[in-house]
């Protein structure tokens, strides 16, 4: 499967997905959906929308990937993970067609999610793409709304080595006459989205032009934003039970998407929106986005794993924890271009190089050698939990320990 072995598991068409869904009675046609692509932030944005929709009383499905601890994290209804008996029954029922077409793990999981949502009669499902968009297995749905959070250089071996090429792959989720919301734009990506939207005759909204963050405040419970609507100067107060500063961008994108849904007739009140944002973790069990595990020393985990994600991590550290000593426990997958990431990391920090126990993991000794080129000093630990133990022993109470670089490193933490 792709998450374990990488590009060799990637399928370059939707044939298997169509075959699976046809055999299951095309369950994806039985519920409404929202489709979300992007380099970063699509998981958080998906959880934000799901939280608000279920707060508004809708029976809400949520499909995301990858999971961190439990396969069931990928497929939820109203925050509750997929029933294990359903998973077992689905695997038994699809054995014949699986033998015939040999679908990937991701293709099979997408079909399972769509059948689960159909069987349980969800009103709407928030569907996150796995990789790219145009050829992603989820790209068989005709959604109420399409969303692209942002574009960065990630999975360049599959999606292309320029921002324009990657944007073109993500723009593949834009459907004829279906509204498209784009979160962050860049000079390289805006023309791609404009051209795709025009071709598909899809109304395009640029969230970052429609709203801005007027003010930000923090507490141990969460982060608060004042959004300002560009045209009317109307201010919207939102508090999230999330801690990452980078959630400001996702909040703008999600809020803009919710306003579009309201315009399309979905019954979502201002109170639903405020309560939904305030209870994202409670409603959907979002995990791994700037989660603080303890204080003295402060231990933070974050699924940031590409250059854009690391820039956000460093911005948050420098903003909220300036002049502290940082301990980075990091591991990557081996198909990631990490040179640009290593070049941005602080040289004064202490590093603990580790790896997940999957074939796709970058060897920790290799990581150490590459890090040395950028004057990043540290030792190798074959197990992330050993690295955490030693970091806690070395760190002073005021120090910051951050574990990041890969979903799969986080998945092996003994929490």
C-alpha positions in Angstrom: 0.0 0.0 0.0 1.2 3.5 -0.8 1.6 4.7 2.8 4.0 1.8 3.5 6.0 1.4 0.2 5.4 4.6 -1.7 5.0 5.4 -5.4 5.1 1.8 -6.6 1.6 1.3 -5.1 0.1 4.4 -6.8 -2.5 3.7 -9.5 -2.6 6.1 -12.4 -6.3 5.8 -13.2 -9.7 5.4 -11.6 -10.6 2.1 -13.3 -10.3 0.0 -10.2 -12.3 2.4 -8.1 -15.1 2.5 -10.7 -15.1 -1.3 -10.9 -15.3 -1.7 -7.1 -18.1 0.9 -6.8 -20.0 -0.7 -9.7 -19.9 -4.1 -7.9 -21.2 -2.4 -4.7 -24.1 -0.7 -6.5 -22.4 2.7 -6.8 -22.9 3.8 -3.2 -21.2 7.1 -3.7 -24.3 8.3 -5.6 -26.5 7.9 -2.6 -25.2 10.8 -0.4 -24.1 14.4 -0.9 -20.5 15.3 -0.4 -17.8 18.0 -0.1 -14.4 17.2 -1.8 -11.2 18.6 -0.4 -7.7 18.6 -1.9 -4.5 20.5 -1.1 -0.9 20.0 -0.1 -1.4 20.9 3.6 -4.4 21.7 5.8 -6.9 19.5 4.0 -7.3 17.2 7.0 -7.8 20.0 9.5 -10.2 21.8 7.1 -12.2 18.5 6.6 -12.5 18.1 10.4 -13.6 21.7 10.8 -16.4 21.3 8.2 -17.5 18.0 9.6 -17.7 19.4 13.1 -19.9 22.3 12.1 -22.1 20.1 9.9 -22.8 17.6 12.6 -23.4 20.5 15.1 -26.0 21.7 12.6 -27.8 18.4 13.0 -26.7 16.7 9.8 -25.7 13.0 9.8 -22.1 13.6 8.7 -19.6 11.3 7.2 -15.8 12.1 7.3 -13.2 10.3 5.2 -9.5 11.3 5.7 -6.1 9.6 5.4 -3.7 8.4 6.5 -4.6 7.2 10.0 -2.2 7.6 12.9 -3.2 4.9 15.5 -6.3 3.1 14.2 -7.6 2.3 10.7 -11.0 3.4 11.8 -9.8 7.0 12.0 -10.1 7.2 8.3 -13.9 6.6 8.2 -16.2 8.3 10.7 -19.8 9.2 11.1 -20.5 12.0 13.5 -17.0 11.5 14.9 -17.4 7.8 15.6 -15.0 5.4 13.9 -16.3 2.8 11.4 -17.7 -0.3 13.0 -15.1 -3.1 13.0 -17.7 -5.7 12.1 -18.5 -3.6 9.0 -14.9 -3.7 8.0 -14.7 -7.4 8.4 -17.9 -8.1 6.5 -16.8 -5.7 3.7 -13.5 -7.6 3.2 -15.3 -10.9 3.1 -17.9 -9.6 0.6 -15.4 -8.1 -1.8 -12.9 -11.0 -1.9 -14.0 -12.1 -5.4 -13.7 -8.7 -7.1 -10.5 -8.0 -5.2 -9.0 -11.2 -6.6 -10.1 -10.1 -10.1 -8.8 -6.5 -10.2 -6.2 -6.3 -7.4 -7.1 -2.9 -6.1 -4.7 -0.9 -3.9 -5.3 -0.5 -0.2 -6.4 3.1 -0.8 -8.9 2.1 -3.5 -10.4 -0.5 -1.4 -10.6 1.8 1.6 -12.4 4.5 -0.5 -15.0 2.0 -1.7 -15.5 0.8 1.9 -16.0 4.4 3.1 -18.6 5.2 0.4 -20.5 2.0 1.1 -20.4 2.7 4.9 -21.7 6.2 4.3 -24.5 5.0 2.0 -25.5 2.1 4.3 -25.8 4.5 7.2 -27.6 7.2 5.2 -25.4 10.1 5.9 -26.8 13.5 4.9 -23.4 14.6 3.7 -19.8 13.3 3.7 -16.6 15.4 3.8 -14.2 13.6 1.6 -10.4 14.3 1.7 -8.3 13.3 -1.2 -5.4 11.0 -0.5 -2.9 12.2 -3.1 -3.3 14.9 -5.8 -6.8 15.1 -7.1 -7.3 14.3 -10.7 -6.4 10.6 -10.4 -7.2 10.2 -6.7 -9.6 7.4 -6.0 -12.0 9.8 -4.3 -12.4 11.7 -7.5 -15.5 9.8 -8.6 -17.9 11.9 -6.6 -20.0 14.8 -7.8 -19.8 17.0 -4.7 -21.9 20.0 -3.5 -18.7 21.9 -3.2 -15.0 21.4 -4.1 -12.2 22.9 -2.0 -8.4 23.2 -2.6 -6.6 24.4 0.5 -3.2 25.3 -0.9 -0.3 24.2 -3.1 3.2 23.3 -2.0 6.0 21.1 -3.3 5.2 17.6 -2.0 5.0 14.2 -3.7 6.9 15.7 -6.6 7.9 12.3 -7.9 4.2 11.6 -8.7 2.4 15.0 -9.0 5.1 17.0 -10.8 8.1 19.1 -9.8 6.6 22.6 -10.1 3.8 24.4 -8.3 2.0 24.7 -11.6 2.0 21.0 -12.3 0.9 20.1 -8.8 -1.9 22.7 -8.9 -3.1 21.2 -12.2 -3.3 17.8 -10.5 -5.2 19.2 -7.5 -7.5 21.2 -9.9 -8.6 17.9 -11.3 -11.3 17.8 -8.5 -13.1 20.8 -10.0 -16.4 19.5 -11.5 -18.7 21.1 -14.1 -20.8 23.9 -12.6 -19.8 22.9 -9.0 -18.5 25.8 -6.9 -14.8 25.7 -6.1 -13.2 27.4 -3.0 -9.5 27.9 -3.1 -7.8 28.8 0.3 -4.3 30.1 -0.3 -3.1 31.3 -3.8 0.3 31.9 -5.3 1.3 33.7 -8.5 2.1 30.3 -10.0 -1.1 28.6 -9.0 -3.8 31.2 -9.4 -3.9 31.1 -13.3 -4.1 27.3 -13.1 -7.2 27.4 -10.9 -8.8 30.3 -12.9 -8.3 28.3 -16.1 -9.7 25.1 -14.7 -12.7 26.9 -13.2 -13.5 28.7 -16.4 -13.2 25.5 -18.4 -15.6 23.7 -16.1 -17.9 26.7 -15.7 -17.5 26.5 -12.0 -17.9 29.5 -9.8 -14.5 30.2 -8.2 -14.1 31.9 -4.7 -10.7 32.8 -3.4 -11.1 32.5 0.4 -8.0 34.6 1.2 -9.4 37.5 -0.8 -12.8 37.1 0.8 -11.6 37.0 4.5 -8.6 37.9 6.5 -7.5 37.4 10.1 -7.8 40.6 12.1 -6.6 39.4 15.5 -5.3 36.2 17.1 -5.2 35.2 20.8 -4.0 32.0 22.5 -4.8 30.0 25.6 -4.0 26.4 26.8 -7.4 25.3 25.6 -7.3 26.7 22.1 -6.8 29.6 19.7 -9.2 32.5 18.9 -9.4 34.4 15.7 -11.3 37.5 14.6 -12.1 37.1 10.9 -12.8 40.2 8.8 -14.9 40.1 5.7 -13.0 42.1 3.1 -16.0 43.7 1.4 -18.3 44.5 4.4 -15.6 44.8 7.1 -17.9 42.6 9.2 -16.0 40.8 12.0 -16.5 37.2 13.0 -15.2 35.9 16.3 -14.3 32.2 16.3 -12.6 30.1 19.0 -11.1 26.7 18.1 -10.1 23.9 20.5 -6.9 23.6 18.4 -3.6 25.2 19.1 -1.7 25.6 15.8 -1.3 29.1 14.6 -1.4 27.7 11.1 -5.1 26.9 11.7 -5.8 30.5 10.8 -5.5 29.7 7.1 -7.7 26.6 7.4 -10.3 28.5 9.4 -10.6 31.1 6.6 -11.0 28.3 4.0 -13.5 26.4 6.1 -15.6 29.5 7.0 -15.7 30.6 3.4 -16.8 27.1 2.4 -19.6 27.1 5.1 -20.9 30.4 3.7 -21.1 28.9 0.3 -23.0 25.9 1.6 -25.5 28.3 3.3 -25.9 30.1 0.0 -26.7 26.7 -1.5 -29.5 26.1 1.0 -27.8 24.1 3.8 -29.2 25.1 7.2 -26.2 26.2 9.2 -26.6 29.0 11.8 -24.0 31.3 13.2 -24.3 29.5 16.5 -23.7 26.1 14.7 -20.5 27.6 13.2 -19.2 29.0 16.5 -20.0 25.8 18.4 -18.6 23.6 15.6 -15.3 25.4 15.5 -15.1 25.4 19.3 -15.5 21.6 19.5 -13.5 20.2 16.6 -11.5 17.7 18.6 -14.5 16.8 20.7 -16.8 16.2 17.7 -14.4 14.6 15.3 -11.4 13.4 17.4 -8.8 15.3 15.3 -5.4 14.4 16.5 -1.7 15.2 15.7 -2.1 18.9 14.8 0.0 20.8 17.3 -1.1 18.6 20.2 0.6 19.5 23.5 1.1 16.2 25.4 2.7 17.7 28.5 4.4 20.7 30.1 7.8 21.0 31.9 9.2 20.2 29.4 6.6 21.0 26.8 6.1 18.1 24.3 4.3 18.8 21.1 3.4 16.5 18.2 2.6 17.6 14.7 2.1 15.8 11.5 4.0 18.4 9.5 6.0 16.5 6.9 6.9 18.8 4.0 8.6 22.2 3.6 5.3 24.2 3.9 4.4 22.2 7.0 7.8 22.8 8.6 7.7 26.5 7.9 4.4 26.6 9.8 6.0 24.6 12.7 8.9 27.0 12.9 6.7 30.1 12.7 4.7 28.8 15.6 7.7 27.9 17.7 9.3 31.3 17.1 6.0 33.1 17.8 4.8 31.3 20.9 8.1 29.9 22.3 10.9 32.3 21.4 14.3 32.0 23.0 13.7 28.5 24.2 15.8 25.4 23.5 14.3 23.1 21.0 14.6 19.4 20.8 13.5 18.0 17.4 12.6 14.3 17.2 12.2 13.8 13.5 11.8 11.0 10.9 10.8 11.1 7.3 9.8 8.8 4.5 12.5 8.1 2.0 10.6 9.5 -1.1 10.5 13.0 0.5 12.9 15.7 -0.7 14.1 16.8 2.7 17.1 19.0 1.7 14.9 22.2 1.7 13.4 21.2 5.1 16.8 20.5 6.7 18.1 23.9 5.4 15.3 25.7 7.3 15.8 24.0 10.7 17.6 25.8 13.5 21.2 24.9 14.0 21.2 25.5 17.7 18.5 22.9 18.4 19.2 19.3 19.5 18.2 16.6 17.1 17.0 13.0 17.7 17.0 11.2 14.3 14.5 8.3 14.1 12.4 6.3 11.7 9.1 4.4 11.5 9.2 0.7 11.1 7.8 0.6 7.6 9.6 -0.1 4.3 9.0 3.5 3.1 10.8 5.1 6.1 14.1 7.0 5.5 16.9 5.2 7.4 17.7 7.3 10.5 21.5 7.0 9.9 21.0 8.4 6.4 18.9 11.2 7.8 21.7 12.0 10.3 24.2 12.2 7.5 22.0 14.5 5.4 21.3 16.7 8.4 25.1 17.0 9.1 25.4 18.9 5.8 23.3 21.6 7.3 25.1 21.6 10.7 22.2 19.9 12.5 23.7 17.8 15.3 22.1 14.9 17.0 22.1 11.1 17.5 20.2 8.2 15.9 17.4 6.3 17.7 15.8 3.3 16.1 12.6 3.8 18.1 10.8 7.1 18.5 9.8 6.2 22.1 13.5 5.8 23.1 14.1 9.2 21.5 11.3 10.8 23.5 12.6 9.2 26.8 16.1 10.6 26.3 14.8 14.0 25.1 12.8 14.3 28.4 15.9 13.4 30.4 18.0 16.0 28.5 15.5 18.8 28.4 15.1 21.5 31.0 11.6 22.3 32.2 11.4 25.4 30.0 12.6 23.5 26.8 10.4 22.4 23.9 10.3 18.9 22.5 8.6 18.6 19.2 8.0 15.3 17.3 7.3 15.7 13.6 8.2 14.8 10.1 5.9 11.8 9.4 2.5 10.5 10.3 4.2 7.1 10.7 6.7 8.2 13.3 3.7 9.6 15.3 1.8 6.4 14.9 4.5 4.5 16.8 4.4 6.8 19.9 3.3 5.0 23.0 0.7 7.6 24.2 
